Each structure stands twice: as structure tokens, then as C-alpha cells.
Amino acid sequence: MRSNRAAVRTSVSLAAALPLLTGALALGIPAAHADQNPGARDTLRGSTRPLWATGTSDRGATANGSRVEARVYLAGRDAQGLAAYARAVSDPDSASYGRFLSAAQAQERFGATDEQVGAVTSWLKGAGFTVTATTRHYIAVSGDVSAAEKAFGTQLHNYRKGSRTYRAPQHAATVPASLNGAVLTVTGLDTAPHKADHKDELPPPDAVFRNAGPFSSSYGSNTATTLPEAYGSKVPYATKGYTGEQLRAAYGAGKRTGKGVTVAITDAYASPTIEQDAAQYAKRNGDARYQGGQLTQALPGEYTHTGADDCDAAGWYGEESLDVEAVHALAPASNIVYVGAASCYDDDLLDSLSKVVDSHLADIVSNSWGDIEENQTPDVAAAYDQVFQLGAIEGIGFYFSSGDNGDEVDHTGTKQVDVPASSAWVTSVGGTALAVGRGDTYEWETGWGTDKAALSEDGKSWNGLPGTFNGGAGGGTSKHVAQPFYQKGVVPDSLAKANGATPMRTVPDIAAIADPNTGFLVGQTQTFPDGSQQYSEYRIGGTSLAAPTVAGIQALAQQAHGGRPLGFANPAIYDRYGSKLYHDVTDHPVKGAEGLAVARVDYANSYDDSEGLLTSLRTLGKDTSLSAVNGYDDVTGVGSPAPGYVESYGTRPEHGHGH
């Protein structure tokens, strides 16, 4: 399971596809010349017309009186210096490695000055805007189209997109050069799609989902003897759902518990029953009991876009439950702070991430949400990257699930990666199918990519083996983000240059369990058909599981590191490439096996057998076009953590890739 904002995210993201200048302002005229040319203006990269706003779809100028709600993000004192410092403190080969700043020091060194805020505010008011909010990151404004056109030097037109019409800028936005680079970017000039009405109360839990069984308690422990063979042998039933004890053993947790480390989790909204659900789950499944104050929440004052036809707030409750319970299962003594966003829109998610950074709520941040790259735009990407870079200089690392639709072709018709996982400043977590055998022994992993074939009506064969694509770890090559330094010499050119001659960012970076057929057991209060709300447990997966799993493992590694923050972990992760600290995950991990598969039985109505059962075969290691191979690959990155990985943060590995 991985919450996906594709249906709603474009309300604040332009559907543009432009090269990114990460975390920096593209200046049209040097600021030093502003005094010589008072009318000079600087172009804001990432604020141009989106690709869907074509000449043929232009429906004319937007009425001057139409309302515009925008955010003007502040570049701070030194945007380029911020990126350079974020790299230096994250690179094991740098003399500045690990020399993190406090949140106050980061703001003092790189944040916007009072003078910058005052100048930008004055300019916006002078254009006719009303300032509705001011934070250390942005100035939110409200006004009409004429104010926006005056302020940003571009015309706003209406464009047809599909069956609807949205507003978008005709040209890139500009700002007065006299602001001397104080503005990073602006969001909100486009309106695709329209926002839903505000609702202040969260809905009740979603309808119940339960697994039918039979199950295997460990991989291969229960063979489906009455079902047809597949790939030359009888297959096992899918697991009931691994527990923390099994995952800790598989990934070499040892005696580490994450004590003294705080992990933040960001999602949208907040489950009203998370505390009792997490406590009951831990008690039922052998995890350590939560201590007082170990699980806390930082929530907004109100929620928006909660309806099922918009962000579907109730659908996020299971996401929070999974993330919290997975982190606690892997790092049972770590503190967890859940930071809920007011909605699933970019602005609100950015606010939740900024809250973590501004108050340094945690050193490790797990994020099981995202969208496709074609919905991302440079304006929003720049705002995200600024937060990630500020986090990096404070010693905060962000971990994002890489996606659940493989190369996205089956889902969107276009081969692409997911965002923000493709940012050069986050750790993208891919997915595997994991076999944990009897005695909690690690048997093997394969790249998560699943084909599904139904049982034939006569029960004697599997229809169309291996079946149709049913989900897989996201991965591939970004079209917009340049290859970061830590991937050079590790990612093969065949992947890095998949979209042209220039090497680009490739994801994921690292991987862990994700396949829901070898998934994790989660507990959550759900709404049953009779209207009652009851605690129930079910097996779940997706890179939404992989991200908090890796976050938990990183908490163990930070404990091994003497409690010192790991910060932005990618340079250190790639520094260990080629060592025995990773399982080198491939699509064919079992020698001599024709294929790997499990049998799965599901309730037709998702909760009981009153409407029958559905039996299917799930073939593992079968993505649409992505392949898990020896070495780095775009399904599992450098691989999954092996025994020794956690402890390696006590000392630098001797046989890593190095830079």
C-alpha cells in the first residue's frame, strides 16, 4: 500500500516537464545590475506554462477579477551555498562530514532575513495582493488575476485539459531584480484541478479488509497441496504477514533497538485510533510495549479535502498504522513522532515536512506517499528540495517509497519514476519480495514485481500463467533531475542514460520488503458491515512498507553510530556499495527454480466468505520492464540491508565502493 496523490496533487503542481535547477534561482539579469536598471526582472525557473497548456487548448485570457491563491517561496540568504553545504555534511569523503547545524543555526545561516521578507511582502502588497500567511519559508497571498499578472509579469490564460478548463501562466513568472534573488519560486498560478470544499472533521475508518487464508506462518511452511502446480512444483500459500521479530532477524538488527533515536512519519491526516491500535498490535505480535511519550503526534489545526472524491482522509489511516507499526517493529525503542498534513496536497505536505525541519523533530523521516513525475513541476520540486537541503544540514534524512506501479507504463501509459522519491536529496526506497523461513532465517529476496493468474473454473490449472501485472516497486530514470554525485560510478550508463546522452538521477537507492504477498501484518480499527468499528489485522505491502522498514533500520544504524545523526544517507549508502553489507537482490535468487510463486486466497467481498473466495497464483520477480540484476538495478538500488549493515555505521566499511 502506498498513498498516491495523482488524483489531487496537480491542484498545486503544474504538469510541466522542464529541467530542474535544484534548490537555486535562475536569474535573468544579475542582481548587481538592478540599481543600473530599475525595471529589470529576474525569471523564476519552474514557473512557466505547463505542457498541457498548449496553443490549441488556449481559451483566452482569464478574467481579471478571478481569484488567485499563491505561495511565494523565499530563497533565503544563500540558496547555492545551502546546496553546497548539504552535500559537504553528507559526503563521507568531505572534511565537513557530519558537522551538522542546529535548526536555529541553519535558519541564521541560510534562512530568509527580515529585510528579505519585508521587501517581498512590500512588493506583493504593492501589486495588489493581500498577505494571508507568513512563515520562514513562504509568503502566502490572495488577490485577483490582475494582481498576479502585475506581480509576476506574465499573463494568465484559461486552457482546456481533458474535459475541463484550468488557469495557467502563458510565460515564466518574473520578479523585480531589485529583490536581489530573495524569491525561490511561486506556486498556485495554475489551478489544475480545482480544490474541494474544506471539511474540518475527519471521516470514520474505512470499510474492513481482511485476508482469507490458508496462510504460511513463515515462507514455504504451508504448501498448497490441493492446488495445481506452477513452474514444476507445488507452491506455498502466501504468508499471514511477517512480524517485527521476523523482519529484524532478516535484516540483521541484532540487539540494536533504536534507543535514543527519533523517527518522524509524515502522511496526510491522522488516524483517530492510532494509539490504541499500535498498542494492541504490539501486544498481540510480540513487539515491545510503548513507553509513555514514545509515540506522539504533531497535527494541524484543521483538515481540508477529506472527502472520498478528493484526498479520501479515511484511506490514509491504514497508511499511518502501517508506518507506525513497521517502524516500531524494526526499532522498538525508538521514539516516533507522527506529523500529519492537513491534506494530501503539496502545500500541506510541504508544511508537514517543514515542521519536522524547523523544530528538528527527528533525525529520520519516513514518507510513504508520492506521485508520478509527469505531475511534478519545477516550482514545487524546488520548494521540496529546499526543505530536504535544510534537513540535510541539520542531520535529517528523508526516506521516500519509490512507488507501487513498476515503471508506471501499466498505470499511466508512460514510463516514468515517482516524486519526490526522484529528488537528488532524498533516499528512494524500492521493494522486494522476501522469504523468511523457519527459525526466522533469511532465505532470499527478489525484486518486487508480481503477476497474477486466477485459478481455472475446474480448479486444475492457472489461467494464462504467469498472468497480468499486479504491482511492483517503482524505479527507473528521471527525465528532469541530473545524476547526483553519489551515483557516479555505481549506476550503469544503460540506466543513467536511458533518456538520452546525459546521465540522470536513477531510483531507487536501497530496498526492503514490499511485496504484499510476502508482506507485513498490520493492525487497525476498521468499519465492519454492521457499522461497528473493531480492531482487525491483515497482511499488507507496497513500498509504503519498504520506507518505514528502512527508516527503522536506519534508526538501528544511528544507535550503532553512537546516536549521532546519519543525516542525508545516500552518500553513505552508496559508499557501502559492493560490500557484503547488502543482499544483492536479483529476480532469480533460487538456483534451478523455474519460477517463484505463492498461492493466495481472498474474500470476494474483502471481509468474509459469504460471497465466496477467490484463489490466484502470484508469480514473484515479474515486473513490466524493470529487472533486478546483479549489482545496482532500478528495482532494488544497491540491494537490501544485510547482517553487518547496521553495525557498519560504527566504523566506515573497508570494502565499499568509495568516492
N, C-alpha and C positions, 0 to 999 in steps of 0.2 A: 504494500500500500504506500502510495506517495501522493500527497495532496498536490493537485495540479491546478494552477491558476489560469490556464489557457483561455477559459471562457470569460474571464473577467479582467485579466491583467491589462489588456490593451486599453482600458479606460485611462490609464496614465502612461502607457508605453506606446510610442509611435511605432508602427510596423515598418520601420526603416531598416535598411541593411547597409550601413556605412562603416568604413574603417574606424576603429576606436583609437583615440589618443588617451590612454588610460590615465585618469586622475589629473589631467592637465587641461589648461585652457588654450585653445588655438587662437592666437592673436592675429587679427588682420593688419593692424598697424602697431608698431612698438609703443608701449605706454609712455616711453620717454618723449615721444613726439606729440603727446596730447596737448601740451601747452602751446606748441607751434601751430597746431591745427585744432582749434576748439571743437569743430564739428566732426572730428574723426571718431570712427566707431570700430569696435572690435567684434569679430564674428565668433559666436558661440558654437563650437563644434557639437554636433549631436542634436541640434535644434532645427534641422532642415525639414523640408517636406517629406512625409513618409512615402514609401514606394507605392502604396495603394492609391495615393492621391495623384493620379495621372492626369494629363491634359484632357483626355477623353472623358474622365469621370468628373471634371470640374463643373460644378453647378453655379458658379458665380460667387461674388463677394458675400461674406457673412454680414448680416445686418449689424450696424454699428452699436445698437443697443443690446445685443446678445451678451450674456454674462460670461466672464472668464474667471476661473479659479485656478491660480497658478502658484507654483513654488519656485522661488529664485534661490538656488543653492549657492552658498558662499565658498569661494576658492580658498580662503584663509590667507595666511601670511606668505606661504611658500609651497605651492602645490607640487612643483617639481622636486623640491627638497624633501617633501614628505615621502614621495615615492622612493627617492634615493635612500632615505634613512630606513624606510620599511624594508628595503632589500638588504641593507647592511646588517641590521639587527637579526635578520632571519637566515643569513648565509653562514653556515659553519666555517667557511673559509675566510670570513671577514673578521677583522680585529674588533669590530663593534658587535659581534655576535652575542646575543643575549643581553645587551646593555639597553634594557627597555626603560621607557619613561613612565611615570605615573600619569593618570588621566589629567591631573592638573598641569603637569609639565608638558604633556602633549598639546593641551589647549594653549598654553602660554607660548609654545614654540611654533605651532602650526595653525592654530585656530584663527578665526577672523577677529580683527581688532574692533574696539568700539567705534573707532573712526571709520572703518570699512562698513560696519553695519549702519552707522549713521549716514554715510554717503549713499549707500544703496537704497536705504529707506527714503531718504530725501528725493532721490531720483525717481523712485517708484511713485511716491505721492505726487511729485510734480507732473507725472504723466497722467494722473487721474485715478490711480489705484488707491484702494483702502487697504491698509495693512491689517490682516486678521490674526497673525501669529508671528512671533519672532523667536527663533531658537539659535543656538550656537552654530547650527548647520544651514538654516534656510530662513527666508522671509516669505511667509505666505500672504498672498494678496488676492483681492477681489475687485473686479471692475468690469467695464464693458469692453467690447471689441475695439473701439476707438482708442481706449487707453492702452490696450495691449499692442496695437499697431504703432502707436506713438512711442511706447517704451522700447519695443524690440525691433523697430524698423523693418517690419515685414507685414504683408497683407494676409489676412485670414480669409480663406475661401471655404465653401462647402463642397465636399466631394462624395460621390456615390461609391459605396463599398458594399458589394453584395446587394442586399435588398434595402439597405439603409443609407442615410446620408450623415456624414460627420464633418466636423470642422478640423482644419489643419492649416499650418502656415504655408504660404507659397514659396518662401525662401528661408534660408537660415536666419535665425534671430541674431541681432546685433545689440551691443550695449555701448554707451559712451566710453571712449578711450580714456576719458578723464577719471573713470573709476579705477584705473590702473590695475586691471586684472582681478578685481575683487569678486567677480561673478564667475562661478564654475559652469553652471548650466541652468536651464529653466525647463520645468515640466508643466504640463497642463494646457499647452496651446492647442493640442488636439483633443478630440472628445470621443475616440472610438474605444469601447462602446459607451453608451450613456450609463450613468451611475444609477443604482437602485435607490429607492427611498430609504431613509435612515430608520433603523429599528433599535431600540435601546435594550431589549430583553432577548436573552439567548433562548433558542428553542430547546425542547426536551431531547434526550438522547435518541439517536437513530434507531430504526427498526432492528430487531435482533438478527444476528448472523451467527450460526453455529456450524461446526463440522460434523459430518455424519459418522465417519469411521466405517469399517475397522481401520486401526492405525498400527504403525510400528512405534515402539517406545524409543528405540534407537534405530539408526539406519539399517535396514535389512533384517530386523528382528522378527518380522511377521510377513511371511511370503504369501502372496495371493495365489494359493494352490488351485482354487476353483476357477480362476480366470485364465484366458488364453495366454500363451507365451508371447514374448516380444523380444526381438533380437537374439533368438536362440535359447531363451530360458524363461522361467517364471520370474516375475518381478515382485519386489516387496511393495507393501502398502506404504503410502505416504506417512511420514511421522505425525504424531499427535501435535507436535510443536516442541522444539528444543527448549530447555530451561537454562537459567543462568549457569548452573553447575556444568552443563554440557558445553556451553559456549566458552566459558572461562578455561576449561580444560583444552578445548580445541585450539584456542589462540594463545595458549601459554601464559595465562595470568599468574600462575604460581601462587605465592602467598600475598601478592600485592592486592590491595583493596581500594586504592584511590583515596586513602585517608589524607585529609588536608587539602584536597583539590576540589574546586567548584566547577561544575559543568552547567552551562546555560542551555536551554532549549527554546527555540523560537518557533512558534506556529501562529496561526490565526485563532482568535477566540480563546475560550478556556472551558474545559470540562467541569461541570458543577460537582462532579463526584470523584475527582481525581485523587483526593487524599485517601478516602476510604477504599477506593478501588486499588490503588497502589499498595496500601497496607494489607488488604485481603490477599492480593496476588502474591506478595512476598511471603505471607504466612503459609499459603497453600502450596507454594512451589520451592520452598527451601532457601529463599533469599533472606539476607539479614533484615531484621526488623528496623524500620525507620526510627531514628532518634529524633528527639524534639528539635525542630528547626532545620532538619536535614533537607526537607522538601519545602520550598517556599515558592510563591508566585508574585510576579510584578505585572499588574494588569492595567489596562487603560480605564479611563473614567466612564467611557461608554463604547458601545459596539455599533457598527454600521454594516449594511449589506448582508444581513444574516439569513435572508430567505433562501429556500432551496433552489430558486431560479437564478440566484446570484452567487454568493460565496458558500452557501449551504453550511452554516455555522455548525450544525449538529454533526456533519460529516467530518469535522476536524477533531471531535472529541476522541475518536479512536486513534487519531494520529498522535495526540498528546499522550494518551495512555500508552501506546507503543513506545514512544520516545522515552518517557519517564521510566517505564518498567525495564526497558532494554539497558539504559544507562546504569540503573541501579543493579541490574542483574550482573553486568560486567564489572562494575566498580561499586560494590555495595557500601563502602564507607565514604564515598564522595558526596559532597553536598550538591543538590540540584536546585537551580532556580529556573522556573518556567516563566518566560516572558511572552505574554500573549499580545498579538497585534489586534487592533480594533477591527480589522477586516483583512481580506486576502488581497487587497490592492497594494501596489508597490509603495505608495507613500506611507501607508500604515506599517507595512513590514519593515521599511527603512527606519521608521520611528522606533520599532522594537529593537532592531539591531543597534541603532544609535544609543538607545537606553543602556544596553549592555556595555558599550564602549565608554560613554560619558561618565558612568558611575563605576566602571570596571567591575561589573557584577560577577564575572567569571573569566577564567583563562582559556576555556574550551567552549565552543558554541556549536551545537548540533542543529542542523536545519534540514528538515525533510520536506522541502517544498521547492517548486521551480516551475519553469515554463519553457516552451521551445524558443530557440534562438531567433527565429524569424519574427517573433513578437517582441523581442528585446530591441531597445533603441539606444543609441549612444548617450542621449541625455540621461536616461535612467541608469545606464551602466556606469557612467561617470560618478553619479551620486552614490551608487553601491560601492564602487571601488574606493572612493574617498573614505567611507566608513571602514572598509576592510584594511586599508593602509593605516588609518588611525589605530585600529585594533592591533595591527602588526607591531607598531612601535611601542605599544603598551604590553606586548607579550600575549595577545589574544589571538587564537587561531579559530578560523571558521571552517566547518565541515559541512558540505552540501551533498545530498543524494544526487546521483548522476542522471536519474530518470528511469522509467519503467517500461519504455516502449522501444528498446533497442536503438536502431538507427533512425527511428521516427518515420520511416517510409510507410510502414503499415498503418501508422496512426495519422500522418499528415500528408503523405504523398511526396514528401521532400526529405532527403537525407540531411539530417542536422543534429546538432547537440542541444543540450538544455542549458538554461541560465537560471540563477547566477553561477551554476556549477562550472561553467566555462571561463569564469573570471580568472585571470592570472594570479589573483591574490587570495584564492580560497583553495581548500583541499577538496577535490571532487572524488566522491566515494562510489565506486562501482559495485557490482554484485556478483555473487557466486551461488551455486548450489553446493551445499555442504553435507558430507556424510560423516556423522559422529556415531561410531559403533558402540558395541557393548563395552562397559567399563569406561565410558566417556573418552574413547580413543579416537583420535583424528584418523579417518580413513583416506579421504580425498576431497578435493573440491574441483568443480568445473565451472566454466563461465555460465552465469545465469542467462539462459535463453531457452524457452520452453515451447514445445509443440504439443498440441492437444488432439487426441484421437478418441472418438466415442466408441463405446462397446457396441458391436453389431446387435441387431434385434434378436438373433438366435443365440447370442452370447458366446459364439465360437471364434470370433476374430475382432480385431480393432479396425474400425473404418478408416481407410486412407492413411495408414501408418506412413510417416510419423505424425500426420495431421497438420493443423494450421497453427501459425504463430500465435502464442497466447501470452506473451510478455517476456521482457528481458532487460538486462541492465543497459542503461543509456551509455553512449560513448561515441567517439568519432572526433572529427577535426573541426574546430571553429572556423567560420568564414570571416571573422572580424577581429579576433584577438591574436596578436602576434605571439610567436613562440617565446615563452619566458626562459630566462637564463638557465633555470634548474632542469629544463627538459632537454637542453642541447647535449648531444652525445648519448642520450638514452632512448628517446623516441625515434624509431626508424623514419627515414625520409619518406618511405612509402605511405606513412600515416601523416607525418607533419606536413608534407607537401601534397596531400590528397586533393586540395582545391586549387593548386597552382604551383608556381615556382618558389613562392615564399613560404618558409616553414611557419606554421601557425600552432596555436595552443591546441593540444590534444588531450582528451579526457577519456577515462578517469585517471586519478593519480594512484589510488590504492583501492582495495576492495575487501568486502566481507560478506557474510551470509545475507542473501536477499531472496532467493527462490522461495516462493510461498509453499512449494511442495516439500521443501526441507526447512520450513520456516520456524518461527518463534511463537511460543504460546503467550497470549496476552489476555489480560482480564479487564473487563469494562462493564459498567452498568448500561444496559440496553433496554429498549422498549419492546415488550412482548406483544403478541397479537391481541391479548385480552386487555391491553392498555397498561398493564403493570410494568414497573421498572425494576429489573433484577440484575444482579451481578452475574456475568457469564464469561466463559473463557473460550477462545478459539485460536486457531493457527493463522498466522499472518506473515507476510513477507514484503518484498519490494525493497528498493534502495532506501526507502524510509526506515527499514530495519538496519541496513548496512551503515548508514550515517551515525545513528546513536551507538551502534556496536563499536565502530572505530573511535567515536568520541570517548566511550568508556575505556577502551584500550589505551587511548592517549592519556586518560586520567591516571591509569596504572603507570604509564611511562613517565608521567610528570612526577609521580611519587618516587619512582626509581631515580629520577633526576634531582633528588633531594628536595622535591617540592617546588623547584624553580620552574617558572613558566616555559613551555616549549614554543610559544608564540606561533607565528605562521609556519606551519610544519613542512611545507613542500620541499624546501631545500634540504632539510634533514632527512626527509623520506627518500628523496632521490639520491642522497649521499650514501644511503644504505643499499641502493640497487645493486644487484649482482651478488649479494651476500646470502648466507643461509638464514638470514633473519626474515625472509619472506617465503611463503609457499608459492612456487612458480605455477600458477593455475593455468591449466590447458583444457580444451574441450574433450580430450581423450585421456583422462587420468588413469584409467584401469587398463593395463596391458592385456590384449587379447579379447576385450569385450567388444561385441559388435555395436553396442549402444547402451546407454544408461537410461532407465525409466522407472517410474513408480506408478502404481495404480491408485486411483483416488475415487472415493465415493462421496457424493454431495447430496444434500437435501434439495429437491427440486424447488421448494419454496424458501430455502435458506435457513429454516429453523427446526423442522420436524419431518417425519416420514409420511405425513397424512396425504401428501400429493406425490409420493413416490421418491425414488432415488435415481441419481444419475451417476453412471460409472464411466470413467475415462482413463486413458493412459497418458501420462505426461512424460514426454521424452526430454531429457536434460541435455544441456550444452548445445542447443539448436537455435541460434539467433538468426535474424533475417539475413544480415550480411556481415555482421561483426564476428570476429573469431578470437578466441582465447588461445594463444600460442606460446611457445617458449619465449621467455624474455618479456619486455614491455608489450602490452597489447591494449586495444581500445575497448575492452570489456572489463578487465581487472587491473589495468595500470601496471604497477611494479609487482603486483601479487597481493596476497593476504598476509597478515602478521603471523609469523611462526614462533615457536618457543625460542626465547632469546631476544625477540624484538623489544619487549617491554624493558628488559634489563639493560639493553644496549644504550639506553639514554643515560645510564650512569657513567658510561665511557663511550667514546666515539669508536665505531667499528673499524677494524683494521683492513677489511677486505671489501668495503663498499665501492661504489662507482667513483665517488670523489668528484671534485670540480676544480 
